[in-house]
């Protein structure tokens, strides 16, 4: 997503309807970010399984590269893959 405000609700809802599940990924804390905006948009109009990948845990104290800092804080290819696997399973079983 290019911006959160205004949120492209049409694109979000189209993705939800087309895929039946969503994973949001953001480079900052989850509260008040993309995951919340997407959850609000789809929750009212097209509820689907949704997982968020965002920065969690304590803020790092060692200066690193951007990718390393994200991976250390929980935003990684493995985390995104795990979230996608979860929403696919939820779609198959209906169990959240």
C-alpha positions in Angstrom: 0.0 0.0 0.0 1.3 3.4 -0.9 -0.5 5.3 1.8 -2.7 4.5 4.8 -4.6 7.7 4.5 -6.5 7.6 2.3 -6.6 3.8 2.4 -7.4 2.2 -1.0 -10.4 0.3 0.5 -11.5 -0.8 -3.0 -8.2 -2.6 -3.6 -8.2 -4.1 -0.1 -11.7 -5.4 -0.5 -11.0 -6.7 -4.0 -7.9 -8.6 -2.7 -10.0 -10.0 0.2 -12.7 -11.2 -2.1 -10.3 -12.6 -4.7 -7.9 -14.4 -2.3 -10.2 -15.2 0.7 -7.4 -14.3 3.1 -4.9 -11.4 3.8 -1.5 -11.0 5.2 -0.3 -7.4 5.9 3.4 -6.6 6.4 4.7 -3.4 7.8 8.0 -1.9 9.0 6.8 -0.6 12.3 4.7 -1.4 15.3 1.3 -3.0 14.5 -1.0 -0.6 16.4 -2.4 2.1 14.2 -0.7 0.8 11.1 -1.6 -1.0 7.9 -2.9 -4.1 9.7 -5.4 -2.1 11.7 -6.6 -0.2 8.7 -7.0 -3.4 6.6 -8.8 -5.2 9.5 -11.2 -2.3 9.8 -12.0 -2.2 6.1 -12.5 -5.9 5.6 -14.1 -6.6 9.0 -17.1 -4.4 8.1 -17.5 -5.6 4.5 -15.7 -8.8 3.7 -14.4 -10.7 6.8 -11.6 -13.0 5.8 -8.7 -14.6 7.7 -6.0 -11.9 8.3 -2.6 -12.1 9.8 -0.2 -9.2 10.5 3.6 -9.2 10.3 5.0 -6.2 12.1 7.8 -5.0 14.3 7.5 -6.6 17.8 9.7 -6.9 20.8 12.1 -4.4 22.2 13.7 -1.7 20.0 17.2 -2.8 19.0 20.2 -1.0 20.5 22.8 -2.1 17.9 23.0 -0.3 14.6 22.5 -2.7 11.7 21.4 -2.7 8.2 17.7 -2.3 7.4 17.0 -5.9 6.6 18.8 -7.2 9.7 16.9 -4.8 11.9 13.6 -5.9 10.5 14.4 -9.6 10.8 15.5 -9.2 14.4 12.2 -7.4 15.2 10.0 -10.1 13.6 9.6 -8.9 10.0 11.2 -11.5 7.8 10.5 -13.8 4.9 9.9 -16.7 7.3 7.4 -14.7 9.4 5.5 -13.7 6.2 5.5 -17.3 5.0 4.2 -18.5 8.4 1.4 -15.9 8.3 0.4 -16.9 4.8 0.4 -20.5 5.7 -1.9 -19.7 8.7 -4.5 -17.8 6.7 -4.5 -20.6 4.0 -5.2 -23.2 6.7 -7.9 -21.0 8.3 -9.5 -20.8 4.9 -9.4 -24.5 4.5 -10.7 -25.4 7.9 -12.6 -22.4 9.0 -10.9 -22.5 12.4 -9.3 -19.2 13.5 
